[in-house]
Amino acid sequence: MATLGVFFTLPDQGINTPEILTRCSATPVRQTTSSPLRFLAAAHAVVPWAFPGYHDESHAWLKFIDETNVRYYAELRDPFTGVVLAQHELVSLARHPSRDMAALGLKGGDDGDGESRFLRDVGSKGIPFSPLPLRRRLIDPSESLRIVGYEVREQPGGLGQGEDPGMMIVRAKGDLAARTAMQAFVGTEHATLNPGMCGAAVLDSDFELCGCVEGVVPTAPPEAEVEAHVRALQGMPCVVEWKDLDTLLTATMGDKDDGDAAGSGGDVGKQDA
């Protein structure tokens, strides 16, 4: 697992040194064994300016930020201390049109040396790293699950404030609690998942990727599904399952971004909250 660090500058506002904008869990995955490495993360952390309804009035300044003044980094951390051991720049490749999920790739492109440079670096530093295989079936109610991600242990401020917030790895057992026509909800051994866990991996007993934890409930639900959405807002994690992840990962293959500009890349579609 990794964390995603999103940094910004606003030269017109006198902010010339990159500052942290958002952080969340980032799940490394390969769509197939021969697919390029991708990182899945919560879209509201990747492009927070596209979710004006998710933030209060104190974050109105987000309207001045867009893809031209942000940079994305995959951060690999010490599992015991949370200290960042390796940091590599990413480019945002695609966003799902209706789920709170985005896919990023390593700067340098699939045909460049971005991935090989990344793998050499983590290998030379002895950092355990293994992209997850995408499991191609829905979560079964009878199976045991494990949610793995990073939560914020120290929060010095809101968006754009403070240094590294001190993210520590969390592993929680869970199982499928409910499924609607739109979403799946997973009950965990913890009452709630703390900030930072959006984008966390949901794994089966074979450590294959069943889905990722979603942060923003995407669209207004049908009347019959309101109760399930209320439960999600009360802390039950909502999971983006493999079909939506597969759609998102497929969309990244159409954009061979060379990493010259960090942006929304080959978005599947525009999403507002």
C-alpha positions as CSV (number, residue, x, y, z in Angstrom):
1,M,0.0,0.0,0.0
2,A,0.9,3.6,-0.4
3,T,-0.4,7.1,0.4
4,L,-1.1,9.8,-2.2
5,G,0.3,13.2,-1.5
6,V,-1.2,16.1,-3.5
7,F,0.8,19.4,-3.4
8,F,-0.1,22.8,-4.8
9,T,1.4,26.2,-5.5
10,L,-0.5,29.5,-6.1
11,P,2.1,32.0,-7.4
12,D,-0.5,34.7,-7.9
13,Q,-1.3,34.4,-4.2
14,G,2.4,34.3,-3.1
15,I,2.5,30.5,-2.5
16,N,5.6,29.5,-4.5
17,T,6.8,26.6,-2.4
18,P,4.7,23.5,-2.8
19,E,2.3,22.9,0.1
20,I,0.3,19.8,1.0
21,L,-3.3,20.0,-0.3
22,T,-4.7,16.5,0.4
23,R,-3.6,13.0,1.4
24,C,-5.3,9.7,1.2
25,S,-4.7,6.0,0.9
26,A,-3.5,4.9,-2.6
27,T,-3.9,1.3,-3.8
28,P,-1.3,0.0,-6.2
29,V,-2.9,-2.4,-8.8
30,R,-2.4,-4.0,-12.1
31,Q,-5.5,-4.6,-14.2
32,T,-3.8,-7.8,-15.6
33,T,-0.4,-9.3,-15.0
34,S,1.0,-7.5,-18.0
35,S,-0.7,-4.1,-17.4
36,P,1.2,-1.0,-16.3
37,L,1.2,-0.1,-12.6
38,R,-1.6,2.2,-11.5
39,F,-2.5,3.8,-8.2
40,L,-6.2,4.0,-7.2
41,A,-7.2,6.9,-4.9
42,A,-10.3,8.9,-3.8
43,A,-11.2,11.4,-6.5
44,H,-12.2,14.0,-3.9
45,A,-8.5,13.9,-2.8
46,V,-7.1,14.0,-6.3
47,V,-9.3,16.9,-7.6
48,P,-10.8,18.5,-4.5
49,W,-11.8,21.6,-6.5
50,A,-14.3,19.4,-8.4
51,F,-16.2,18.6,-5.2
52,P,-17.4,22.0,-3.9
53,G,-20.2,20.5,-1.9
54,Y,-17.8,18.3,0.0
55,H,-16.1,21.2,1.7
56,D,-17.3,24.1,3.9
57,E,-17.1,27.8,3.2
58,S,-13.6,28.0,4.8
59,H,-12.3,26.1,1.7
60,A,-13.8,28.5,-0.9
61,W,-10.2,29.2,-2.0
62,L,-10.2,25.8,-3.7
63,K,-11.8,27.5,-6.7
64,F,-8.4,29.0,-7.5
65,I,-6.8,25.6,-7.8
66,D,-6.9,23.3,-10.8
67,E,-4.7,20.7,-12.5
68,T,-2.2,23.3,-13.7
69,N,-0.8,24.0,-10.2
70,V,-0.9,20.6,-8.4
71,R,1.5,17.7,-8.3
72,Y,0.8,14.2,-7.2
73,Y,3.2,11.8,-5.4
74,A,3.1,8.1,-4.5
75,E,4.5,7.9,-1.0
76,L,5.8,4.6,0.4
77,R,6.0,4.6,4.2
78,D,7.6,2.7,7.0
79,P,4.9,0.4,8.3
80,F,5.9,1.0,11.9
81,T,6.6,4.8,12.0
82,G,4.7,6.1,9.0
83,V,7.8,8.0,7.8
84,V,7.9,8.4,4.0
85,L,10.8,6.3,2.7
86,A,10.2,6.9,-1.1
87,Q,8.3,9.4,-3.0
88,H,7.7,9.3,-6.8
89,E,5.7,11.7,-8.9
90,L,2.4,10.6,-10.5
91,V,0.1,11.9,-13.2
92,S,-3.7,11.8,-12.9
93,L,-5.0,9.7,-15.8
94,A,-8.7,9.1,-15.3
95,R,-11.7,9.7,-13.0
96,H,-14.8,7.5,-12.8
97,P,-17.9,9.4,-13.9
98,S,-20.1,8.4,-11.0
99,R,-17.8,7.0,-8.2
100,D,-15.4,8.7,-5.9
101,M,-12.4,7.0,-7.5
102,A,-9.5,8.1,-9.7
103,A,-6.5,6.3,-11.3
104,L,-3.0,7.7,-11.5
105,G,0.2,6.4,-13.2
106,L,3.9,7.1,-12.6
107,K,5.4,10.1,-14.3
108,G,7.4,9.1,-17.3
109,G,4.6,7.2,-19.0
110,D,4.0,3.5,-19.6
111,D,6.5,3.6,-22.5
112,G,9.1,5.6,-20.5
113,D,11.2,4.7,-17.5
114,G,8.9,5.9,-14.8
115,E,7.8,2.4,-13.6
116,S,11.3,0.8,-13.9
117,R,12.8,3.8,-12.0
118,F,10.2,3.5,-9.3
119,L,10.7,-0.3,-8.9
120,R,14.5,0.1,-8.8
121,D,14.2,2.7,-6.1
122,V,11.9,0.7,-3.8
123,G,14.0,-2.4,-4.4
124,S,17.3,-0.7,-3.5
125,K,15.7,0.7,-0.3
126,G,14.3,-2.7,0.7
127,I,10.8,-1.4,0.8
128,P,8.2,-4.2,0.5
129,F,6.0,-3.4,-2.5
130,S,3.7,-5.6,-4.5
131,P,0.9,-4.3,-6.8
132,L,-2.4,-6.0,-6.2
133,P,-4.1,-8.2,-8.8
134,L,-7.7,-7.1,-9.6
135,R,-10.2,-9.8,-8.8
136,R,-12.9,-10.1,-11.4
137,R,-15.9,-11.0,-9.4
138,L,-18.2,-9.3,-6.9
139,I,-17.8,-9.6,-3.1
140,D,-19.7,-12.6,-1.8
141,P,-21.6,-12.2,1.5
142,S,-20.1,-15.3,3.0
143,E,-16.4,-14.3,2.5
144,S,-14.1,-12.6,5.0
145,L,-12.5,-9.4,3.9
146,R,-9.6,-7.2,5.0
147,I,-9.4,-3.5,4.5
148,V,-5.8,-2.1,4.3
149,G,-5.0,1.6,4.1
150,Y,-3.6,4.6,5.9
151,E,-5.3,6.8,8.4
152,V,-4.4,10.3,9.6
153,R,-3.0,10.1,13.1
154,E,-2.2,13.8,13.5
155,Q,-4.1,16.6,11.8
156,P,-2.3,19.9,12.0
157,G,-4.9,21.7,9.9
158,G,-7.4,21.6,7.0
159,L,-6.7,21.5,3.3
160,G,-3.5,23.2,2.4
161,Q,-2.3,23.5,6.0
162,G,0.5,21.8,7.9
163,E,3.1,19.3,7.1
164,D,2.9,15.5,6.7
165,P,-0.1,14.6,8.9
166,G,1.4,11.4,10.2
167,M,-0.3,8.6,8.4
168,M,-0.2,5.1,9.8
169,I,-1.2,1.8,8.2
170,V,-4.4,0.2,9.4
171,R,-5.7,-3.3,8.8
172,A,-9.4,-4.0,9.6
173,K,-11.4,-7.2,9.2
174,G,-14.8,-6.9,7.6
175,D,-17.5,-8.5,5.5
176,L,-20.2,-7.5,3.1
177,A,-23.0,-5.9,5.0
178,A,-25.3,-4.7,2.3
179,R,-25.5,-4.3,-1.5
180,T,-27.8,-2.1,-3.5
181,A,-28.1,-1.6,-7.2
182,M,-25.5,1.1,-7.0
183,Q,-23.1,0.3,-4.2
184,A,-21.7,-2.3,-1.8
185,F,-21.3,-1.6,2.0
186,V,-18.7,-3.4,4.2
187,G,-19.1,-3.7,7.9
188,T,-15.8,-3.7,9.8
189,E,-14.5,-4.4,13.3
190,H,-14.0,-0.7,13.8
191,A,-17.0,1.6,14.4
192,T,-15.8,3.9,11.6
193,L,-12.8,4.3,9.3
194,N,-10.8,7.4,10.1
195,P,-9.8,10.2,7.7
196,G,-7.2,9.0,5.2
197,M,-8.8,5.6,4.6
198,C,-10.6,6.7,1.4
199,G,-8.9,4.8,-1.4
200,A,-8.0,1.9,0.9
201,A,-7.8,-1.6,-0.5
202,V,-10.5,-4.2,0.2
203,L,-8.9,-7.7,-0.1
204,D,-10.1,-11.2,-0.1
205,S,-8.5,-14.2,1.7
206,D,-6.1,-14.6,-1.3
207,F,-5.0,-10.9,-1.1
208,E,-6.7,-10.1,-4.4
209,L,-8.3,-6.6,-4.8
210,C,-12.1,-6.8,-4.4
211,G,-12.6,-3.1,-4.4
212,C,-11.5,0.3,-2.8
213,V,-13.1,2.3,-0.1
214,E,-15.1,5.3,-1.4
215,G,-15.3,8.6,0.4
216,V,-18.1,10.6,-1.3
217,V,-21.6,9.1,-1.8
218,P,-21.7,9.8,-5.6
219,T,-25.3,10.5,-6.6
220,A,-28.8,10.8,-5.2
221,P,-30.1,7.3,-4.5
222,P,-33.5,5.9,-5.5
223,E,-35.9,6.1,-2.6
224,A,-35.6,2.4,-1.9
225,E,-31.8,2.8,-1.3
226,V,-31.9,5.9,1.0
227,E,-31.5,3.8,4.1
228,A,-28.4,2.1,2.9
229,H,-26.9,5.5,2.0
230,V,-27.7,6.8,5.5
231,R,-25.8,3.8,7.0
232,A,-22.8,4.7,4.8
233,L,-22.8,8.3,5.9
234,Q,-22.9,7.0,9.5
235,G,-19.6,5.3,9.0
236,M,-20.1,2.1,7.1
237,P,-17.5,2.0,4.3
238,C,-18.9,2.1,0.8
239,V,-16.8,0.0,-1.6
240,V,-16.2,0.5,-5.3
241,E,-16.1,-3.0,-6.7
242,W,-14.2,-4.6,-9.6
243,K,-16.5,-3.6,-12.5
244,D,-16.2,0.1,-11.8
245,L,-12.5,-0.3,-11.1
246,D,-12.0,-2.2,-14.3
247,T,-13.8,0.6,-16.3
248,L,-11.6,3.2,-14.6
249,L,-8.3,1.3,-15.3
250,T,-9.3,0.6,-18.9
251,A,-9.8,4.4,-19.4
252,T,-6.2,5.0,-18.4
253,M,-4.9,2.9,-21.3
254,G,-6.1,5.5,-23.8
255,D,-3.9,8.2,-22.4
256,K,-0.1,7.9,-22.8
257,D,0.7,11.0,-20.7
258,D,4.4,11.8,-20.7
259,G,4.0,13.5,-17.3
260,D,4.8,17.0,-18.5
261,A,1.7,18.4,-16.8
262,A,-0.2,17.0,-13.8
263,G,-3.8,17.0,-14.6
264,S,-7.0,15.1,-14.9
265,G,-5.7,13.3,-18.0
266,G,-8.0,10.9,-19.7
267,D,-11.1,11.4,-17.4
268,V,-13.8,8.9,-17.8
269,G,-16.2,11.7,-17.1
270,K,-16.7,14.8,-15.1
271,Q,-18.0,14.4,-11.6
272,D,-19.3,17.1,-9.3
273,A,-20.5,16.8,-5.7
